[in-house]
Amino acid sequence: MEYKGWIMAKKKATTATTKATKTAVAKKTKTTPKKISKSVTAKTLKKSIEKNLSEVKKATKKQASALDEKRAQLRARRIHWNDEKKKIAIDMLERYTGHRIEDFQQQIILTNFHYYVERFNSLLDDNIYTQGSAFKASSSKKARVTIIEFGVGAAMAALIGELISVVQPKAVLFLGLAGAVHDSLKVGDFVLPIASIRAEGVSSHFLPTQVPALPTFKVQKFVSQILVEHEMDYRTGTIHSTDYRFWEFDDDFKTKLIEERVLAVEMETAALFTACFVSKVNIGALLLISDCPLKKGGIKTKKSAKSVFRKYTDLHIELGIEAMADIADRGENIRHYHW
C-alpha cells in the first residue's frame, strides 16, 4: 500500500511538472512570435508600400508620356501647331480668296451666296473686293469686317474653317440658309443654333463622332442681343447638318429628322463648328429659313428662292455686319480658356 501511494504521488508530481513546463513553453512560444511578427510585418509592409508607390509612379510617368505623344500627334495635324501646314494654309487662303493675308479683318462673315458679298460691298464703300481661284472675299477696314463666299457643302465649310485660323480672327459668323423641319417655322424666320447633328462625312476627320458640334456661346450671345435690340423674333435649338441632297423625297430620312426633334436642316454648320473648334476659331451662326420642305409645296424653287433673296437676305447680311462690328467695338474676349 505504501509503495502504491509513493507511485501515485510521483505520477502526480511528474504530471504537474510536465503541465508547468508545457505552459511555460507555450507562453514563451506565444509571446516571442508576436514580437517578431509585429517587427517583421511593419518592415514588410513598408517595403511593399514603397514598391507599390514606385510602380505607380513608373506607370503614371509612362501613361503621361503616352498622352503627351498623343497630344503632339493631334497638334501636328492642326494649323496652329504646325508651322509647315500654317505656311501652306496662308498661301492657300490668299490663292483661294485673292486677298492678301494683311487685308483680312479680325471679324469674319462666312456665306454660301454671292449676293451677300454684293450687298456687303454696297453697304460699305471702303470695301476691298477680290475673287480668287475658289472663293470671293471683301473687307472693310472701317467696319473691321471681312466677308468670304466659300461655296456649298461640308467639305468646303471645313476647309474654310481651317484656313481662316491663320488670320486668328476674334469672331466668325456663318450666315446660311436652312430648310424648316419644325411646324412652327416659316420662310423668313431666323434660327440661332445651339448645336448641330453631325450627319455629314467631314467632321469625323476632326473629332470623334460622339463629340457634339457646338458654336462659341459668346458669339451667339452677341447675335441674339442684336436681334433683341431690333425687336426681332428668333428660335434657338438643334439643327441637322447633312451632305445628302434631294432628301426631301426620302420618307425614311424625313422621319428621322422629326424623331431628332431638330428645328431645321442644312449642309454646312456642323462641319464649320467642328473644324473651327479644333482650329481655335470662335464661331457662331445665324440661319435664315428659306423653305419648308416638309410642307406641301414647300420645297424651294427658282421662283421662291428669288422671293427669299428679295425679301429677307438684305436684313440677314445687315444683322451679321452689325453683330461683327459690335464685337469689334466692344473689344471683349470671346474665348476664356485654352486647351
C-alpha positions as CSV (number, residue, x, y, z in Angstrom):
1,M,0.0,0.0,0.0
2,E,2.8,2.4,0.9
3,Y,4.6,1.5,-2.4
4,K,1.4,2.2,-4.4
5,G,0.9,5.5,-2.6
6,W,4.5,6.5,-3.5
7,I,4.0,5.6,-7.1
8,M,0.8,7.7,-7.4
9,A,2.4,10.7,-5.7
10,K,5.3,10.5,-8.1
11,K,3.0,10.4,-11.1
12,K,1.1,13.4,-9.9
13,A,4.3,15.3,-9.4
14,T,5.6,14.4,-12.8
15,T,2.2,15.4,-14.4
16,A,2.3,18.7,-12.6
17,T,5.9,19.4,-13.7
18,T,5.0,18.5,-17.3
19,K,2.0,20.8,-17.3
20,A,4.0,23.6,-15.8
21,T,6.8,23.0,-18.5
22,K,4.2,23.0,-21.3
23,T,2.5,26.1,-20.0
24,A,5.9,27.9,-19.8
25,V,6.9,26.8,-23.2
26,A,3.5,27.7,-24.6
27,K,3.7,31.2,-23.1
28,K,7.2,31.7,-24.4
29,T,6.3,30.4,-27.8
30,K,3.2,32.6,-27.8
31,T,4.9,35.7,-26.8
32,T,8.1,35.6,-28.8
33,P,6.5,35.1,-32.2
34,K,4.2,38.1,-31.5
35,K,7.1,40.4,-31.0
36,I,8.9,39.0,-34.1
37,S,5.7,39.1,-36.1
38,K,5.0,42.8,-35.4
39,S,8.5,43.8,-36.3
40,V,8.6,41.8,-39.5
41,T,5.1,42.8,-40.6
42,A,5.9,46.6,-40.2
43,K,9.1,46.3,-42.2
44,T,7.5,44.1,-44.9
45,L,4.5,46.5,-45.1
46,K,6.8,49.5,-45.5
47,K,8.8,47.8,-48.3
48,S,5.5,46.7,-50.0
49,I,4.1,50.2,-49.9
50,E,7.4,51.7,-51.3
51,K,7.4,49.1,-54.0
52,N,3.8,49.8,-55.0
53,L,4.4,53.6,-55.0
54,S,7.4,53.1,-57.2
55,E,5.4,51.0,-59.6
56,V,2.5,53.6,-59.6
57,K,5.0,56.4,-60.3
58,K,6.5,54.5,-63.2
59,A,3.1,53.6,-64.7
60,T,1.9,57.2,-64.3
61,K,5.0,58.6,-65.9
62,K,4.6,56.1,-68.8
63,Q,1.0,57.0,-69.2
64,A,1.7,60.7,-69.1
65,S,4.4,60.2,-71.8
66,A,2.0,58.3,-74.0
67,L,-0.6,61.1,-73.6
68,D,2.0,63.7,-74.4
69,E,2.9,61.8,-77.5
70,K,-0.8,61.5,-78.5
71,R,-1.3,65.3,-77.9
72,A,1.7,66.0,-80.0
73,Q,0.4,63.9,-82.8
74,L,-3.0,65.6,-82.7
75,R,-1.4,69.1,-82.5
76,A,0.8,68.3,-85.5
77,R,-2.4,67.9,-87.6
78,R,-3.6,71.4,-86.7
79,I,-2.5,74.6,-88.4
80,H,-1.8,76.5,-85.1
81,W,0.7,73.8,-84.0
82,N,2.3,73.0,-87.4
83,D,4.4,75.7,-89.0
84,E,4.7,73.9,-92.3
85,K,0.9,73.5,-92.5
86,K,0.4,77.1,-91.5
87,K,2.6,78.3,-94.3
88,I,0.7,76.3,-96.8
89,A,-2.6,77.4,-95.3
90,I,-1.7,81.1,-95.7
91,D,-0.7,80.6,-99.3
92,M,-3.9,78.6,-99.9
93,L,-6.2,81.2,-98.3
94,E,-4.6,84.0,-100.3
95,R,-4.8,82.0,-103.5
96,Y,-8.4,80.8,-103.0
97,T,-9.7,84.3,-102.0
98,G,-7.4,86.7,-103.9
99,H,-7.0,88.5,-100.6
100,R,-3.6,89.3,-99.0
101,I,-3.3,88.0,-95.5
102,E,-3.0,91.5,-94.1
103,D,-6.3,92.6,-95.7
104,F,-8.4,90.2,-93.6
105,Q,-10.1,91.7,-90.6
106,Q,-10.5,90.2,-87.1
107,Q,-14.2,89.8,-87.6
108,I,-15.2,87.5,-90.4
109,I,-18.6,86.6,-92.0
110,L,-19.0,83.4,-94.0
111,T,-21.7,82.9,-96.6
112,N,-22.6,80.5,-99.4
113,F,-24.1,83.1,-101.7
114,H,-22.6,85.8,-103.9
115,Y,-25.5,88.2,-103.3
116,Y,-24.3,88.6,-99.7
117,V,-20.9,89.8,-100.9
118,E,-22.6,92.2,-103.3
119,R,-24.8,93.6,-100.5
120,F,-21.8,93.9,-98.2
121,N,-20.0,95.9,-100.9
122,S,-23.0,98.2,-101.4
123,L,-23.2,98.9,-97.7
124,L,-19.5,99.5,-97.1
125,D,-17.9,101.8,-99.6
126,D,-14.3,101.3,-98.4
127,N,-14.5,97.6,-99.4
128,I,-11.6,95.7,-100.8
129,Y,-13.1,93.1,-103.1
130,T,-11.2,90.2,-104.6
131,Q,-12.0,86.9,-106.4
132,G,-9.6,84.0,-106.1
133,S,-9.4,80.6,-107.6
134,A,-12.2,79.2,-105.4
135,F,-13.7,81.9,-103.2
136,K,-14.7,85.5,-103.2
137,A,-13.8,87.9,-100.4
138,S,-14.4,91.5,-99.4
139,S,-13.0,93.5,-96.5
140,S,-13.9,96.8,-94.8
141,K,-11.3,98.4,-92.6
142,K,-13.9,101.0,-91.4
143,A,-16.3,98.3,-90.2
144,R,-13.4,95.9,-89.3
145,V,-15.2,93.0,-91.0
146,T,-14.4,90.6,-93.8
147,I,-16.9,88.5,-95.7
148,I,-16.0,85.3,-97.6
149,E,-18.2,83.4,-100.0
150,F,-16.8,79.8,-99.7
151,G,-19.3,77.7,-101.7
152,V,-21.7,75.0,-100.6
153,G,-21.3,71.8,-98.5
154,A,-19.5,70.4,-95.5
155,A,-16.2,69.8,-97.3
156,M,-15.8,73.5,-98.3
157,A,-17.1,74.6,-94.9
158,A,-14.4,72.5,-93.0
159,L,-11.7,73.8,-95.4
160,I,-12.6,77.5,-94.8
161,G,-12.9,76.8,-91.1
162,E,-9.3,75.6,-91.0
163,L,-7.9,78.2,-93.4
164,I,-9.2,81.3,-91.5
165,S,-7.5,80.1,-88.4
166,V,-4.2,81.6,-89.8
167,V,-5.9,85.1,-89.5
168,Q,-6.6,84.4,-85.8
169,P,-9.9,86.1,-86.0
170,K,-11.6,87.4,-82.9
171,A,-15.0,86.1,-84.1
172,V,-16.6,84.4,-87.1
173,L,-20.3,84.3,-88.1
174,F,-21.9,82.0,-90.6
175,L,-24.9,83.4,-92.4
176,G,-26.5,80.4,-94.0
177,L,-29.9,79.3,-95.3
178,A,-31.8,76.3,-93.9
179,G,-34.9,74.3,-94.5
180,A,-37.6,74.2,-91.8
181,V,-38.3,70.9,-90.0
182,H,-40.4,72.2,-87.1
183,D,-44.0,73.1,-88.0
184,S,-43.8,76.4,-86.2
185,L,-41.1,77.8,-88.6
186,K,-41.9,79.7,-91.7
187,V,-39.9,81.3,-94.5
188,G,-38.1,84.4,-93.3
189,D,-37.6,83.2,-89.7
190,F,-34.2,83.3,-88.0
191,V,-32.6,80.3,-86.2
192,L,-29.7,80.7,-83.8
193,P,-28.5,77.1,-83.5
194,I,-27.2,75.9,-80.1
195,A,-25.8,72.7,-81.7
196,S,-25.8,70.7,-85.0
197,I,-26.1,67.0,-85.5
198,R,-23.0,65.8,-87.4
199,A,-24.6,63.8,-90.1
200,E,-22.2,64.8,-92.8
201,G,-19.0,63.0,-93.8
202,V,-16.3,65.5,-93.0
203,S,-16.3,66.5,-89.3
204,S,-15.3,63.0,-88.2
205,H,-11.8,63.8,-89.5
206,F,-11.5,66.5,-86.8
207,L,-13.2,65.0,-83.7
208,P,-14.6,61.6,-82.6
209,T,-18.2,61.2,-83.7
210,Q,-19.5,61.4,-80.1
211,V,-18.3,65.0,-79.7
212,P,-21.2,67.5,-80.3
213,A,-20.8,70.3,-82.9
214,L,-21.3,73.5,-80.8
215,P,-20.9,77.2,-81.6
216,T,-18.9,79.6,-79.4
217,F,-21.5,80.7,-76.9
218,K,-20.4,84.4,-76.7
219,V,-20.7,84.9,-80.4
220,Q,-24.3,83.6,-80.3
221,K,-24.9,85.9,-77.4
222,F,-23.8,88.9,-79.3
223,V,-26.0,88.0,-82.3
224,S,-29.0,87.4,-80.0
225,Q,-28.6,90.8,-78.4
226,I,-28.6,92.4,-81.9
227,L,-31.9,90.6,-82.7
228,V,-33.5,91.6,-79.4
229,E,-32.4,95.2,-79.9
230,H,-34.2,95.2,-83.3
231,E,-37.2,93.6,-81.6
232,M,-36.9,90.6,-83.9
233,D,-38.1,87.1,-83.0
234,Y,-35.8,84.1,-83.4
235,R,-35.6,80.5,-82.5
236,T,-32.9,78.5,-80.8
237,G,-32.4,74.8,-80.8
238,T,-30.6,71.9,-82.5
239,I,-30.3,71.6,-86.3
240,H,-29.3,68.7,-88.6
241,S,-26.3,69.1,-91.0
242,T,-26.2,66.6,-93.9
243,D,-24.4,66.2,-97.2
244,Y,-27.5,64.4,-98.6
245,R,-29.3,66.3,-101.4
246,F,-32.8,65.5,-102.5
247,W,-33.5,64.2,-99.1
248,E,-36.9,65.8,-99.5
249,F,-38.0,62.7,-101.4
250,D,-36.7,60.2,-98.9
251,D,-39.5,59.4,-96.4
252,D,-37.2,57.5,-94.0
253,F,-34.8,60.5,-93.8
254,K,-37.7,62.9,-93.1
255,T,-39.0,60.6,-90.4
256,K,-35.5,60.6,-88.8
257,L,-35.5,64.4,-88.8
258,I,-38.8,64.5,-87.0
259,E,-37.6,61.9,-84.4
260,E,-34.5,64.0,-83.8
261,R,-36.7,67.0,-82.8
262,V,-34.5,69.3,-84.9
263,L,-35.6,72.8,-85.9
264,A,-34.1,72.8,-89.3
265,V,-31.8,71.0,-91.8
266,E,-28.8,72.4,-93.8
267,M,-25.4,71.3,-95.0
268,E,-22.5,73.3,-93.5
269,T,-23.0,74.2,-89.8
270,A,-21.7,71.0,-88.2
271,A,-18.5,71.0,-90.2
272,L,-17.9,74.7,-89.5
273,F,-18.5,74.3,-85.8
274,T,-16.2,71.3,-85.5
275,A,-13.4,72.5,-87.7
276,C,-13.4,75.9,-86.1
277,F,-13.4,74.5,-82.6
278,V,-10.4,72.3,-83.3
279,S,-8.7,75.2,-85.1
280,K,-9.3,77.6,-82.1
281,V,-11.7,79.8,-84.1
282,N,-14.6,81.4,-82.3
283,I,-17.7,80.9,-84.4
284,G,-21.4,81.4,-84.4
285,A,-24.2,81.0,-86.9
286,L,-27.4,82.9,-87.8
287,L,-29.6,80.8,-90.2
288,L,-32.4,82.1,-92.3
289,I,-35.3,79.7,-93.1
290,S,-35.5,79.7,-96.9
291,D,-38.1,76.9,-97.4
292,C,-40.3,74.4,-95.6
293,P,-39.7,71.1,-97.4
294,L,-41.9,69.0,-95.1
295,K,-45.0,71.0,-96.0
296,K,-46.9,70.6,-99.3
297,G,-45.4,72.8,-102.0
298,G,-42.8,73.9,-99.5
299,I,-39.6,72.8,-101.4
300,K,-37.6,75.8,-102.6
301,T,-37.8,76.6,-106.3
302,K,-36.1,79.2,-108.6
303,K,-39.1,81.5,-108.1
304,S,-39.3,81.1,-104.3
305,A,-35.6,81.5,-104.0
306,K,-35.7,84.9,-105.7
307,S,-38.5,85.9,-103.4
308,V,-36.4,84.9,-100.3
309,F,-33.4,86.9,-101.5
310,R,-35.6,89.9,-102.4
311,K,-37.4,90.0,-99.0
312,Y,-35.1,88.7,-96.4
313,T,-31.4,88.4,-97.3
314,D,-30.7,92.2,-97.0
315,L,-31.8,92.1,-93.4
316,H,-29.8,88.9,-92.8
317,I,-26.5,90.4,-94.0
318,E,-27.1,93.7,-92.2
319,L,-27.7,91.9,-88.9
320,G,-24.5,89.9,-89.5
321,I,-22.4,93.0,-90.2
322,E,-23.8,94.8,-87.2
323,A,-23.1,91.9,-84.9
324,M,-19.5,91.6,-86.0
325,A,-18.9,95.3,-85.9
326,D,-20.4,95.3,-82.4
327,I,-17.9,92.6,-81.3
328,A,-15.1,94.7,-82.8
329,D,-16.2,97.9,-80.9
330,R,-16.7,96.3,-77.5
331,G,-13.2,94.7,-77.6
332,E,-14.2,91.8,-75.2
333,N,-12.6,88.5,-75.0
334,I,-14.7,85.8,-76.7
335,R,-12.9,82.7,-75.5
336,H,-11.9,82.5,-71.9
337,Y,-9.9,79.2,-71.9
338,H,-7.3,77.4,-73.8
339,W,-6.6,73.7,-74.4
